[in-house]
Amino acid sequence: GAVVSQHPSWVICKSGTSVKIECRSLDFQATTMFWYRQFPKQSLMLMATSNEGSKATYEQGVEKDKFLINHASLTLSTLTVTSAHPEDSSFYICSARIFQETQYFGPGTRLLVL
Amino acid sequence: DAKTTQPTSMDCAEGRAANLPCNHSTISGNEYVYWYRQIHSQGPQYIIHGLKNNETNEMASLIITEDRKSSTLILPHATLRDTAVYYCIVRLRVGDMRFGAGTRLTVKP
């Protein structure tokens, strides 16, 4: 299957700082990328969908000014958590897809905000 | 997208077949059935998907009933490394992948 990478795999930051997470499709060009969040013992929750060169579409309840998504190329999307707070601590997972094909997921980024 | 119902948890003996059921009684004609699994602290891994016909790949088999209201994922010879949460998702080809609670499969020696 196709490979999706994320960087960093884990990050610890102080409250009030911003954190950027990168998602790359390594062996295919992704027309659509997705960002999910997963809290302990819960399922994945879709945060936003982004198409290359377009603004992201955010799910209800997800603050677009807090979770900035940039999908600048067909192989790279970034999620920036601005002014992070402890409640933003979570497991963030990206996913990528070519047109209507199968979605492939990255390994996830664990964020801890102190 | 149609809603799915899966058992919360299942056990399976190592080396035996693991059969994971999924109900999707409200599935529409152009919705696909996808299966993913998530091993602890990792991103979901794609397993298999299908529309109407049964499917098989190197990882598993997918059996979809004729009325498409339910399906079964079969891992033919479960190993300890197959212990994971398995998600059954029904999705339009252009739709988003939305996860339910899934089935926690524990493979026991």
Contacts between the chains, C-beta under 8 A, distances in Angstrom:
chain1	res1	chain2	res2	distance
A	1	B	46	5.6
A	4	B	43	7.6
A	6	B	43	7.8
A	34	B	96	6.8
A	34	B	97	7.2
A	36	B	99	7.9
A	43	B	87	7.6
A	43	B	99	4.6
A	43	B	100	6.3
A	43	B	101	5.5
A	43	B	102	6.5
A	44	B	38	7.8
A	44	B	44	7.0
A	44	B	99	4.4
A	45	B	99	7.6
A	46	B	96	5.8
A	46	B	97	7.6
A	46	B	98	5.9
A	49	B	96	6.1
A	91	B	41	7.6
A	93	B	43	4.9
A	93	B	44	7.4
A	95	B	43	7.9
A	95	B	44	7.9
A	95	B	97	6.8
A	100	B	93	4.3
A	100	B	94	5.3
A	102	B	34	7.6
A	102	B	46	5.7
A	102	B	49	6.6
A	103	B	46	7.4
A	103	B	97	4.9
A	104	B	46	6.1
A	105	B	36	7.6
A	105	B	43	3.9
A	105	B	44	4.5
A	105	B	45	7.2
A	105	B	46	7.6
A	106	B	43	5.1
A	107	B	42	5.9
A	107	B	43	4.8
A	108	B	41	7.4
A	108	B	42	6.5
A	108	B	43	4.7
A	110	B	41	7.7
